[in-house]
Amino acid sequence: MERISAKIVAEMLGFTTTNLKHYAALLEQNGLEIYRNSRNHREYTQDDVKILKAMQYLNREKSMSLDDAAIKVTSSDFDSDALLSQQLPQIVAQNDANISVVKQESDSALRILAELSTLLAEQKAIREELIARDKLQIEFMSTIDGKLAQQAEAMKEQAATIEAINMELETLRKQQEEKPTSFWGRLFGRK
């Protein structure tokens, strides 16, 4: 038998988990045994969910106190399916063409499924866009790294060229200093 966690049941019924615990405690006080897992957390069956829905319906729609609703839904002659089927006239309506249409619950479920489908499609598109951007960023960074490496190499070559020019200038300066002064240079005070 499939069991449903308290969190999911609370979401299904529009409860907080605290409200669900309160409902479950009232049901247990009136003899309903709700399964508990190895960590002592309640887990619910589909029948438990129907009983909780019936209790919720009696409380909200029929203004029955929660205590009285818990007593009623745990009685041996109670049929949650029969009670919940009373909601059907609210769900089925006639449109202008006199065609029966199911609304409220089925429309809500379809709307939620459609919204979920749309959100999943949008999420997939965003994920694909992010992957494409990541690829572009990796390519861009690779290009930048290549350009920086080229510039570093060019700067090394320029530094080597400047060093060679400086050495050549130094050699020429030393040669000029070592060159003997000519007669005319001595005469006019030139070296």
Backbone as JSON Lines, residues from 0, in Angstrom:
{"i":0,"aa":"M","n":[0.85,-1.19,0.0],"ca":[0.0,0.0,0.0],"c":[0.89,1.24,0.0]}
{"i":1,"aa":"E","n":[0.61,2.15,-0.91],"ca":[1.41,3.35,-1.03],"c":[1.13,4.31,0.13]}
{"i":2,"aa":"R","n":[2.19,4.85,0.69],"ca":[2.05,5.79,1.8],"c":[2.56,7.16,1.36]}
{"i":3,"aa":"I","n":[1.91,8.18,1.87],"ca":[2.22,9.55,1.46],"c":[2.73,10.31,2.68]}
{"i":4,"aa":"S","n":[3.78,11.11,2.5],"ca":[4.35,11.85,3.62],"c":[3.4,12.95,4.07]}
{"i":5,"aa":"A","n":[3.59,13.35,5.32],"ca":[2.74,14.4,5.9],"c":[2.85,15.71,5.11]}
{"i":6,"aa":"K","n":[4.04,16.02,4.67],"ca":[4.24,17.27,3.93],"c":[3.39,17.3,2.66]}
{"i":7,"aa":"I","n":[3.4,16.2,1.92],"ca":[2.64,16.14,0.67],"c":[1.13,16.18,0.95]}
{"i":8,"aa":"V","n":[0.69,15.45,1.97],"ca":[-0.73,15.45,2.32],"c":[-1.16,16.86,2.73]}
{"i":9,"aa":"A","n":[-0.33,17.53,3.52],"ca":[-0.65,18.9,3.93],"c":[-0.81,19.81,2.71]}
{"i":10,"aa":"E","n":[0.08,19.66,1.74],"ca":[-0.01,20.47,0.51],"c":[-1.28,20.13,-0.27]}
{"i":11,"aa":"M","n":[-1.61,18.83,-0.33],"ca":[-2.81,18.41,-1.07],"c":[-4.07,19.02,-0.48]}
{"i":12,"aa":"L","n":[-4.11,19.12,0.85],"ca":[-5.31,19.6,1.53],"c":[-5.27,21.11,1.79]}
{"i":13,"aa":"G","n":[-4.15,21.74,1.52],"ca":[-4.04,23.17,1.79],"c":[-3.85,23.46,3.27]}
{"i":14,"aa":"F","n":[-3.25,22.51,3.98],"ca":[-2.99,22.64,5.41],"c":[-1.54,23.03,5.64]}
{"i":15,"aa":"T","n":[-1.3,23.52,6.86],"ca":[0.08,23.54,7.34],"c":[0.32,22.17,7.95]}
{"i":16,"aa":"T","n":[1.57,21.78,8.13],"ca":[1.84,20.49,8.76],"c":[1.33,20.48,10.19]}
{"i":17,"aa":"T","n":[1.29,21.63,10.84],"ca":[0.76,21.71,12.21],"c":[-0.73,21.4,12.22]}
{"i":18,"aa":"N","n":[-1.48,21.98,11.26],"ca":[-2.92,21.68,11.16],"c":[-3.14,20.2,10.9]}
{"i":19,"aa":"L","n":[-2.33,19.63,10.01],"ca":[-2.47,18.21,9.69],"c":[-2.23,17.36,10.93]}
{"i":20,"aa":"K","n":[-1.23,17.7,11.73],"ca":[-0.97,16.96,12.97],"c":[-2.18,17.03,13.9]}
{"i":21,"aa":"H","n":[-2.8,18.2,13.97],"ca":[-3.97,18.38,14.84],"c":[-5.13,17.5,14.36]}
{"i":22,"aa":"Y","n":[-5.41,17.53,13.06],"ca":[-6.47,16.68,12.5],"c":[-6.16,15.2,12.77]}
{"i":23,"aa":"A","n":[-4.9,14.8,12.51],"ca":[-4.52,13.4,12.68],"c":[-4.64,12.97,14.14]}
{"i":24,"aa":"A","n":[-4.25,13.85,15.05],"ca":[-4.36,13.52,16.48],"c":[-5.82,13.32,16.87]}
{"i":25,"aa":"L","n":[-6.72,14.17,16.35],"ca":[-8.15,14.01,16.65],"c":[-8.67,12.67,16.1]}
{"i":26,"aa":"L","n":[-8.24,12.32,14.89],"ca":[-8.66,11.05,14.3],"c":[-8.14,9.86,15.11]}
{"i":27,"aa":"E","n":[-6.89,9.95,15.54],"ca":[-6.31,8.87,16.34],"c":[-7.02,8.74,17.69]}
{"i":28,"aa":"Q","n":[-7.41,9.87,18.27],"ca":[-8.15,9.84,19.54],"c":[-9.49,9.12,19.38]}
{"i":29,"aa":"N","n":[-10.01,9.14,18.16],"ca":[-11.3,8.5,17.9],"c":[-11.15,7.12,17.26]}
{"i":30,"aa":"G","n":[-9.94,6.56,17.33],"ca":[-9.76,5.17,16.94],"c":[-9.15,4.9,15.58]}
{"i":31,"aa":"L","n":[-8.91,5.91,14.78],"ca":[-8.28,5.68,13.48],"c":[-6.79,5.46,13.68]}
{"i":32,"aa":"E","n":[-6.27,4.39,13.12],"ca":[-4.84,4.1,13.24],"c":[-4.13,4.62,12.0]}
{"i":33,"aa":"I","n":[-3.27,5.59,12.2],"ca":[-2.49,6.15,11.1],"c":[-1.08,5.59,11.22]}
{"i":34,"aa":"Y","n":[-0.58,5.06,10.13],"ca":[0.73,4.41,10.1],"c":[1.83,5.39,10.51]}
{"i":35,"aa":"R","n":[2.8,4.87,11.27],"ca":[3.98,5.66,11.62],"c":[5.22,4.9,11.17]}
{"i":36,"aa":"N","n":[6.16,5.62,10.56],"ca":[7.37,4.96,10.06],"c":[8.37,4.74,11.19]}
{"i":37,"aa":"S","n":[9.56,4.29,10.84],"ca":[10.57,3.96,11.85],"c":[11.03,5.18,12.64]}
{"i":38,"aa":"R","n":[10.84,6.37,12.09],"ca":[11.19,7.6,12.81],"c":[9.99,8.19,13.53]}
{"i":39,"aa":"N","n":[8.92,7.4,13.61],"ca":[7.68,7.76,14.31],"c":[6.94,8.93,13.63]}
{"i":40,"aa":"H","n":[7.16,9.11,12.34],"ca":[6.43,10.13,11.58],"c":[5.22,9.48,10.93]}
{"i":41,"aa":"R","n":[4.11,10.21,10.91],"ca":[2.9,9.68,10.28],"c":[3.08,9.64,8.77]}
{"i":42,"aa":"E","n":[2.54,8.57,8.18],"ca":[2.46,8.46,6.72],"c":[1.04,8.01,6.41]}
{"i":43,"aa":"Y","n":[0.47,8.57,5.36],"ca":[-0.95,8.43,5.09],"c":[-1.22,7.59,3.85]}
{"i":44,"aa":"T","n":[-2.33,6.87,3.88],"ca":[-2.81,6.14,2.7],"c":[-3.82,7.04,1.98]}
{"i":45,"aa":"Q","n":[-4.25,6.61,0.79],"ca":[-5.29,7.35,0.06],"c":[-6.58,7.39,0.88]}
{"i":46,"aa":"D","n":[-6.9,6.3,1.59],"ca":[-8.11,6.28,2.43],"c":[-8.0,7.3,3.55]}
{"i":47,"aa":"D","n":[-6.8,7.41,4.15],"ca":[-6.59,8.41,5.2],"c":[-6.83,9.82,4.64]}
{"i":48,"aa":"V","n":[-6.35,10.04,3.43],"ca":[-6.51,11.36,2.8],"c":[-7.99,11.66,2.57]}
{"i":49,"aa":"K","n":[-8.76,10.64,2.12],"ca":[-10.21,10.83,1.92],"c":[-10.89,11.19,3.24]}
{"i":50,"aa":"I","n":[-10.49,10.51,4.31],"ca":[-11.08,10.8,5.63],"c":[-10.73,12.22,6.06]}
{"i":51,"aa":"L","n":[-9.48,12.64,5.83],"ca":[-9.06,14.01,6.17],"c":[-9.84,15.03,5.34]}
{"i":52,"aa":"K","n":[-10.04,14.73,4.04],"ca":[-10.83,15.63,3.18],"c":[-12.27,15.74,3.68]}
{"i":53,"aa":"A","n":[-12.82,14.59,4.07],"ca":[-14.19,14.59,4.59],"c":[-14.28,15.41,5.87]}
{"i":54,"aa":"M","n":[-13.32,15.24,6.74],"ca":[-13.29,16.0,7.99],"c":[-13.17,17.5,7.7]}
{"i":55,"aa":"Q","n":[-12.31,17.84,6.75],"ca":[-12.14,19.23,6.34],"c":[-13.45,19.78,5.76]}
{"i":56,"aa":"Y","n":[-14.12,18.99,4.94],"ca":[-15.38,19.41,4.32],"c":[-16.45,19.65,5.4]}
{"i":57,"aa":"L","n":[-16.56,18.71,6.33],"ca":[-17.56,18.86,7.4],"c":[-17.29,20.11,8.24]}
{"i":58,"aa":"N","n":[-16.03,20.37,8.49],"ca":[-15.67,21.54,9.3],"c":[-15.92,22.84,8.55]}
{"i":59,"aa":"R","n":[-15.48,22.9,7.31],"ca":[-15.57,24.16,6.57],"c":[-16.93,24.41,5.93]}
{"i":60,"aa":"E","n":[-17.49,23.37,5.3],"ca":[-18.74,23.56,4.55],"c":[-19.99,23.35,5.4]}
{"i":61,"aa":"K","n":[-19.9,22.48,6.38],"ca":[-21.07,22.17,7.2],"c":[-20.97,22.77,8.6]}
{"i":62,"aa":"S","n":[-19.92,23.58,8.84],"ca":[-19.71,24.27,10.12],"c":[-19.72,23.32,11.31]}
{"i":63,"aa":"M","n":[-19.21,22.14,11.13],"ca":[-19.12,21.17,12.22],"c":[-17.79,21.38,12.92]}
{"i":64,"aa":"S","n":[-17.77,21.27,14.26],"ca":[-16.51,21.43,14.98],"c":[-15.57,20.3,14.58]}
{"i":65,"aa":"L","n":[-14.29,20.51,14.73],"ca":[-13.31,19.49,14.36],"c":[-13.49,18.23,15.2]}
{"i":66,"aa":"D","n":[-13.8,18.4,16.48],"ca":[-14.02,17.23,17.34],"c":[-15.2,16.41,16.82]}
{"i":67,"aa":"D","n":[-16.32,17.08,16.51],"ca":[-17.5,16.38,16.01],"c":[-17.23,15.76,14.64]}
{"i":68,"aa":"A","n":[-16.49,16.48,13.8],"ca":[-16.16,15.95,12.48],"c":[-15.3,14.7,12.61]}
{"i":69,"aa":"A","n":[-14.34,14.71,13.55],"ca":[-13.47,13.55,13.77],"c":[-14.29,12.36,14.24]}
{"i":70,"aa":"I","n":[-15.25,12.59,15.12],"ca":[-16.11,11.52,15.62],"c":[-16.92,10.94,14.46]}
{"i":71,"aa":"K","n":[-17.49,11.83,13.62],"ca":[-18.34,11.38,12.52],"c":[-17.56,10.55,11.5]}
{"i":72,"aa":"V","n":[-16.37,11.05,11.09],"ca":[-15.63,10.35,10.03],"c":[-14.99,9.05,10.51]}
{"i":73,"aa":"T","n":[-14.86,8.88,11.82],"ca":[-14.27,7.63,12.34],"c":[-15.35,6.62,12.75]}
{"i":74,"aa":"S","n":[-16.61,7.01,12.62],"ca":[-17.67,6.06,12.97],"c":[-17.72,4.94,11.93]}
{"i":75,"aa":"S","n":[-18.17,3.77,12.35],"ca":[-18.14,2.58,11.49],"c":[-19.08,2.69,10.28]}
{"i":76,"aa":"D","n":[-20.14,3.49,10.39],"ca":[-21.09,3.59,9.28],"c":[-20.81,4.77,8.34]}
{"i":77,"aa":"F","n":[-19.67,5.45,8.55],"ca":[-19.35,6.63,7.73],"c":[-18.75,6.21,6.4]}
{"i":78,"aa":"D","n":[-19.25,6.86,5.32],"ca":[-18.74,6.61,3.97],"c":[-18.19,7.93,3.41]}
{"i":79,"aa":"S","n":[-16.85,8.04,3.43],"ca":[-16.23,9.3,2.98],"c":[-16.5,9.55,1.5]}
{"i":80,"aa":"D","n":[-16.54,8.48,0.69],"ca":[-16.82,8.64,-0.74],"c":[-18.2,9.26,-0.97]}
{"i":81,"aa":"A","n":[-19.19,8.81,-0.2],"ca":[-20.55,9.34,-0.35],"c":[-20.6,10.82,0.02]}
{"i":82,"aa":"L","n":[-19.9,11.17,1.1],"ca":[-19.89,12.57,1.53],"c":[-19.19,13.45,0.5]}
{"i":83,"aa":"L","n":[-18.03,12.98,0.05],"ca":[-17.26,13.78,-0.9],"c":[-17.96,13.87,-2.25]}
{"i":84,"aa":"S","n":[-18.8,12.89,-2.6],"ca":[-19.53,12.95,-3.87],"c":[-20.64,14.0,-3.82]}
{"i":85,"aa":"Q","n":[-21.01,14.44,-2.61],"ca":[-22.0,15.52,-2.5],"c":[-21.44,16.82,-3.06]}
{"i":86,"aa":"Q","n":[-20.13,16.89,-3.14],"ca":[-19.5,18.1,-3.7],"c":[-19.64,18.14,-5.21]}
{"i":87,"aa":"L","n":[-19.98,17.01,-5.83],"ca":[-20.07,16.92,-7.28],"c":[-20.98,17.97,-7.91]}
{"i":88,"aa":"P","n":[-22.18,18.27,-7.33],"ca":[-23.0,19.31,-7.94],"c":[-22.28,20.66,-8.04]}
{"i":89,"aa":"Q","n":[-21.32,20.89,-7.13],"ca":[-20.56,22.12,-7.19],"c":[-19.53,22.06,-8.31]}
{"i":90,"aa":"I","n":[-19.12,20.85,-8.65],"ca":[-18.07,20.68,-9.64],"c":[-18.62,20.64,-11.06]}
{"i":91,"aa":"V","n":[-19.8,20.04,-11.26],"ca":[-20.37,19.93,-12.6],"c":[-21.32,21.1,-12.82]}
{"i":92,"aa":"A","n":[-21.18,21.75,-13.98],"ca":[-22.04,22.89,-14.28],"c":[-22.48,22.8,-15.74]}
{"i":93,"aa":"Q","n":[-23.49,23.58,-16.09],"ca":[-23.96,23.61,-17.47],"c":[-23.46,24.9,-18.11]}
{"i":94,"aa":"N","n":[-22.93,24.79,-19.34],"ca":[-22.55,26.01,-20.03],"c":[-23.71,26.46,-20.92]}
{"i":95,"aa":"D","n":[-23.51,27.52,-21.69],"ca":[-24.6,28.08,-22.49],"c":[-25.16,27.09,-23.52]}
{"i":96,"aa":"A","n":[-24.32,26.19,-24.02],"ca":[-24.78,25.23,-25.02],"c":[-25.41,24.0,-24.36]}
{"i":97,"aa":"N","n":[-25.6,24.07,-23.05],"ca":[-26.23,23.0,-22.29],"c":[-25.38,21.71,-22.31]}
{"i":98,"aa":"I","n":[-24.05,21.91,-22.37],"ca":[-23.12,20.78,-22.35],"c":[-22.52,20.73,-20.96]}
{"i":99,"aa":"S","n":[-22.47,19.55,-20.39],"ca":[-21.88,19.41,-19.06],"c":[-20.37,19.61,-19.15]}
{"i":100,"aa":"V","n":[-19.86,20.42,-18.26],"ca":[-18.41,20.61,-18.18],"c":[-17.99,20.45,-16.73]}
{"i":101,"aa":"V","n":[-16.88,19.83,-16.56],"ca":[-16.35,19.67,-15.21],"c":[-15.45,20.87,-14.96]}
{"i":102,"aa":"K","n":[-15.71,21.54,-13.86],"ca":[-14.89,22.7,-13.55],"c":[-14.35,22.6,-12.14]}
{"i":103,"aa":"Q","n":[-13.87,23.62,-11.58],"ca":[-13.23,23.72,-10.27],"c":[-12.09,22.74,-10.14]}
{"i":104,"aa":"E","n":[-12.32,21.53,-9.59],"ca":[-11.22,20.63,-9.28],"c":[-10.48,20.2,-10.54]}
{"i":105,"aa":"S","n":[-11.2,19.76,-11.57],"ca":[-10.5,19.29,-12.77],"c":[-9.84,20.45,-13.5]}
{"i":106,"aa":"D","n":[-10.54,21.6,-13.57],"ca":[-9.94,22.77,-14.2],"c":[-8.71,23.21,-13.43]}
{"i":107,"aa":"S","n":[-8.81,23.18,-12.1],"ca":[-7.66,23.56,-11.28],"c":[-6.5,22.62,-11.52]}
{"i":108,"aa":"A","n":[-6.78,21.34,-11.56],"ca":[-5.72,20.36,-11.78],"c":[-5.1,20.57,-13.16]}
{"i":109,"aa":"L","n":[-5.94,20.78,-14.18],"ca":[-5.42,21.0,-15.54],"c":[-4.63,22.3,-15.62]}
{"i":110,"aa":"R","n":[-5.14,23.32,-14.95],"ca":[-4.45,24.61,-14.94],"c":[-3.09,24.47,-14.26]}
{"i":111,"aa":"I","n":[-3.07,23.76,-13.14],"ca":[-1.81,23.56,-12.42],"c":[-0.84,22.75,-13.27]}
{"i":112,"aa":"L","n":[-1.35,21.69,-13.93],"ca":[-0.48,20.9,-14.8],"c":[0.06,21.72,-15.96]}
{"i":113,"aa":"A","n":[-0.81,22.57,-16.53],"ca":[-0.37,23.42,-17.64],"c":[0.68,24.42,-17.16]}
{"i":114,"aa":"E","n":[0.45,25.02,-15.98],"ca":[1.43,25.96,-15.44],"c":[2.74,25.25,-15.13]}
{"i":115,"aa":"L","n":[2.64,24.05,-14.57],"ca":[3.84,23.28,-14.26],"c":[4.6,22.95,-15.53]}
{"i":116,"aa":"S","n":[3.88,22.55,-16.56],"ca":[4.5,22.22,-17.85],"c":[5.2,23.46,-18.42]}
{"i":117,"aa":"T","n":[4.53,24.6,-18.34],"ca":[5.11,25.85,-18.83],"c":[6.37,26.2,-18.04]}
{"i":118,"aa":"L","n":[6.29,26.06,-16.72],"ca":[7.45,26.37,-15.87],"c":[8.62,25.44,-16.18]}
{"i":119,"aa":"L","n":[8.32,24.16,-16.4],"ca":[9.38,23.21,-16.72],"c":[10.02,23.56,-18.06]}
{"i":120,"aa":"A","n":[9.2,23.95,-19.05],"ca":[9.73,24.34,-20.35],"c":[10.6,25.59,-20.23]}
{"i":121,"aa":"E","n":[10.12,26.56,-19.44],"ca":[10.91,27.78,-19.22],"c":[12.22,27.46,-18.52]}
{"i":122,"aa":"Q","n":[12.15,26.58,-17.52],"ca":[13.35,26.18,-16.8],"c":[14.35,25.51,-17.74]}
{"i":123,"aa":"K","n":[13.86,24.66,-18.63],"ca":[14.74,23.98,-19.59],"c":[15.39,25.01,-20.52]}
{"i":124,"aa":"A","n":[14.58,25.96,-21.0],"ca":[15.12,26.99,-21.89],"c":[16.18,27.83,-21.18]}
{"i":125,"aa":"I","n":[15.92,28.17,-19.92],"ca":[16.89,28.96,-19.15],"c":[18.17,28.16,-18.94]}
{"i":126,"aa":"R","n":[18.02,26.87,-18.62],"ca":[19.18,26.01,-18.42],"c":[20.01,25.95,-19.7]}
{"i":127,"aa":"E","n":[19.34,25.78,-20.86],"ca":[20.05,25.73,-22.14],"c":[20.74,27.05,-22.44]}
{"i":128,"aa":"E","n":[20.07,28.15,-22.12],"ca":[20.68,29.47,-22.34],"c":[21.92,29.64,-21.45]}
{"i":129,"aa":"L","n":[21.83,29.19,-20.21],"ca":[22.97,29.29,-19.31],"c":[24.14,28.44,-19.8]}
{"i":130,"aa":"I","n":[23.84,27.25,-20.32],"ca":[24.9,26.39,-20.86],"c":[25.57,27.07,-22.05]}
{"i":131,"aa":"A","n":[24.74,27.68,-22.93],"ca":[25.29,28.39,-24.09],"c":[26.15,29.57,-23.64]}
{"i":132,"aa":"R","n":[25.69,30.31,-22.62],"ca":[26.47,31.44,-22.11],"c":[27.77,30.96,-21.5]}
{"i":133,"aa":"D","n":[27.73,29.83,-20.78],"ca":[28.95,29.28,-20.19],"c":[29.95,28.93,-21.27]}
{"i":134,"aa":"K","n":[29.46,28.33,-22.38],"ca":[30.36,27.98,-23.48],"c":[30.98,29.24,-24.08]}
{"i":135,"aa":"L","n":[30.14,30.28,-24.28],"ca":[30.66,31.54,-24.82],"c":[31.69,32.16,-23.88]}
{"i":136,"aa":"Q","n":[31.41,32.09,-22.59],"ca":[32.34,32.66,-21.61],"c":[33.66,31.89,-21.63]}
{"i":137,"aa":"I","n":[33.6,30.57,-21.73],"ca":[34.82,29.76,-21.79],"c":[35.62,30.1,-23.05]}
{"i":138,"aa":"E","n":[34.92,30.23,-24.19],"ca":[35.59,30.6,-25.43],"c":[36.21,31.99,-25.32]}
{"i":139,"aa":"F","n":[35.48,32.94,-24.73],"ca":[35.97,34.3,-24.56],"c":[37.22,34.31,-23.67]}
{"i":140,"aa":"M","n":[37.15,33.58,-22.54],"ca":[38.28,33.54,-21.62],"c":[39.49,32.88,-22.29]}
{"i":141,"aa":"S","n":[39.25,31.86,-23.11],"ca":[40.33,31.19,-23.83],"c":[40.98,32.17,-24.81]}
{"i":142,"aa":"T","n":[40.15,32.95,-25.52],"ca":[40.66,33.95,-26.45],"c":[41.48,35.0,-25.72]}
{"i":143,"aa":"I","n":[40.96,35.47,-24.59],"ca":[41.67,36.48,-23.78],"c":[43.0,35.92,-23.3]}
{"i":144,"aa":"D","n":[43.0,34.68,-22.82],"ca":[44.23,34.04,-22.35],"c":[45.25,33.96,-23.49]}
{"i":145,"aa":"G","n":[44.77,33.61,-24.69],"ca":[45.65,33.55,-25.86],"c":[46.25,34.91,-26.18]}
{"i":146,"aa":"K","n":[45.41,35.94,-26.17],"ca":[45.87,37.3,-26.47],"c":[46.89,37.76,-25.41]}
{"i":147,"aa":"L","n":[46.6,37.46,-24.13],"ca":[47.53,37.85,-23.07],"c":[48.87,37.14,-23.23]}
{"i":148,"aa":"A","n":[48.83,35.87,-23.61],"ca":[50.07,35.13,-23.84],"c":[50.86,35.74,-25.0]}
{"i":149,"aa":"Q","n":[50.14,36.13,-26.09],"ca":[50.79,36.76,-27.23],"c":[51.43,38.09,-26.82]}
{"i":150,"aa":"Q","n":[50.69,38.89,-26.02],"ca":[51.22,40.18,-25.56],"c":[52.43,39.99,-24.66]}
{"i":151,"aa":"A","n":[52.38,38.99,-23.79],"ca":[53.52,38.72,-22.92],"c":[54.74,38.34,-23.74]}
{"i":152,"aa":"E","n":[54.55,37.51,-24.76],"ca":[55.65,37.1,-25.63],"c":[56.2,38.31,-26.39]}
{"i":153,"aa":"A","n":[55.3,39.16,-26.9],"ca":[55.73,40.37,-27.63],"c":[56.51,41.29,-26.7]}
{"i":154,"aa":"M","n":[56.07,41.4,-25.44],"ca":[56.78,42.26,-24.47],"c":[58.16,41.7,-24.17]}
{"i":155,"aa":"K","n":[58.3,40.38,-24.09],"ca":[59.62,39.77,-23.87],"c":[60.54,40.07,-25.04]}
{"i":156,"aa":"E","n":[59.99,39.94,-26.28],"ca":[60.79,40.22,-27.47],"c":[61.2,41.69,-27.5]}
{"i":157,"aa":"Q","n":[60.27,42.6,-27.13],"ca":[60.59,44.02,-27.1],"c":[61.65,44.32,-26.04]}
{"i":158,"aa":"A","n":[61.51,43.67,-24.89],"ca":[62.5,43.87,-23.82],"c":[63.88,43.39,-24.28]}
{"i":159,"aa":"A","n":[63.92,42.26,-24.99],"ca":[65.2,41.74,-25.5],"c":[65.78,42.7,-26.54]}
{"i":160,"aa":"T","n":[64.92,43.24,-27.41],"ca":[65.37,44.19,-28.44],"c":[65.91,45.45,-27.77]}
{"i":161,"aa":"I","n":[65.22,45.97,-26.78],"ca":[65.65,47.19,-26.06],"c":[67.0,46.92,-25.38]}
{"i":162,"aa":"E","n":[67.12,45.76,-24.78],"ca":[68.38,45.4,-24.12],"c":[69.53,45.35,-25.14]}
{"i":163,"aa":"A","n":[69.26,44.78,-26.3],"ca":[70.29,44.7,-27.35],"c":[70.68,46.1,-27.83]}
{"i":164,"aa":"I","n":[69.69,46.97,-27.99],"ca":[69.96,48.34,-28.43],"c":[70.77,49.07,-27.37]}
{"i":165,"aa":"N","n":[70.4,48.89,-26.11],"ca":[71.14,49.54,-25.01],"c":[72.6,49.06,-24.98]}
{"i":166,"aa":"M","n":[72.79,47.77,-25.21],"ca":[74.16,47.24,-25.22],"c":[74.95,47.81,-26.39]}
{"i":167,"aa":"E","n":[74.31,47.93,-27.54],"ca":[74.97,48.48,-28.72],"c":[75.33,49.95,-28.49]}
{"i":168,"aa":"L","n":[74.4,50.7,-27.86],"ca":[74.68,52.11,-27.55],"c":[75.83,52.23,-26.57]}
{"i":169,"aa":"E","n":[75.86,51.34,-25.59],"ca":[76.93,51.36,-24.6],"c":[78.27,51.06,-25.26]}
{"i":170,"aa":"T","n":[78.24,50.1,-26.19],"ca":[79.47,49.76,-26.93],"c":[79.94,50.96,-27.75]}
{"i":171,"aa":"L","n":[79.04,51.63,-28.44],"ca":[79.39,52.82,-29.24],"c":[79.94,53.94,-28.36]}
{"i":172,"aa":"R","n":[79.33,54.12,-27.19],"ca":[79.78,55.18,-26.27],"c":[81.2,54.88,-25.8]}
{"i":173,"aa":"K","n":[81.48,53.64,-25.49],"ca":[82.82,53.26,-25.03],"c":[83.83,53.44,-26.17]}
{"i":174,"aa":"Q","n":[83.4,53.1,-27.38],"ca":[84.3,53.26,-28.52],"c":[84.63,54.74,-28.72]}
{"i":175,"aa":"Q","n":[83.65,55.6,-28.55],"ca":[83.87,57.04,-28.69],"c":[84.84,57.54,-27.63]}
{"i":176,"aa":"E","n":[84.71,57.02,-26.43],"ca":[85.58,57.47,-25.35],"c":[87.01,56.97,-25.56]}
{"i":177,"aa":"E","n":[87.19,55.84,-26.11],"ca":[88.5,55.25,-26.32],"c":[89.19,55.78,-27.58]}
{"i":178,"aa":"K","n":[88.51,56.39,-28.46],"ca":[89.04,56.86,-29.72],"c":[90.02,58.01,-29.43]}
{"i":179,"aa":"P","n":[91.2,57.95,-30.02],"ca":[92.16,59.04,-29.76],"c":[91.66,60.37,-30.37]}
{"i":180,"aa":"T","n":[92.02,61.43,-29.74],"ca":[91.59,62.74,-30.17],"c":[92.47,63.16,-31.36]}
{"i":181,"aa":"S","n":[91.84,63.68,-32.37],"ca":[92.56,64.09,-33.57],"c":[93.29,65.43,-33.33]}
{"i":182,"aa":"F","n":[94.19,65.75,-34.22],"ca":[94.92,67.02,-34.12],"c":[93.95,68.18,-34.1]}
{"i":183,"aa":"W","n":[93.04,68.2,-35.03],"ca":[92.1,69.3,-35.15],"c":[91.15,69.33,-33.96]}
{"i":184,"aa":"G","n":[90.84,68.13,-33.42],"ca":[89.97,68.08,-32.25],"c":[90.65,68.67,-31.04]}
{"i":185,"aa":"R","n":[91.93,68.42,-30.9],"ca":[92.66,69.0,-29.78],"c":[92.81,70.49,-29.95]}
{"i":186,"aa":"L","n":[92.98,70.91,-31.19],"ca":[93.17,72.31,-31.47],"c":[91.9,73.11,-31.13]}
{"i":187,"aa":"F","n":[90.75,72.56,-31.49],"ca":[89.49,73.29,-31.26],"c":[88.78,72.81,-29.99]}
{"i":188,"aa":"G","n":[89.38,72.01,-29.2],"ca":[88.82,71.54,-27.93],"c":[87.77,70.45,-28.07]}
{"i":189,"aa":"R","n":[87.89,69.71,-29.13],"ca":[86.96,68.59,-29.32],"c":[87.73,67.31,-29.12]}
{"i":190,"aa":"K","n":[87.05,66.37,-28.83],"ca":[87.66,65.05,-28.67],"c":[87.6,64.3,-29.93]}
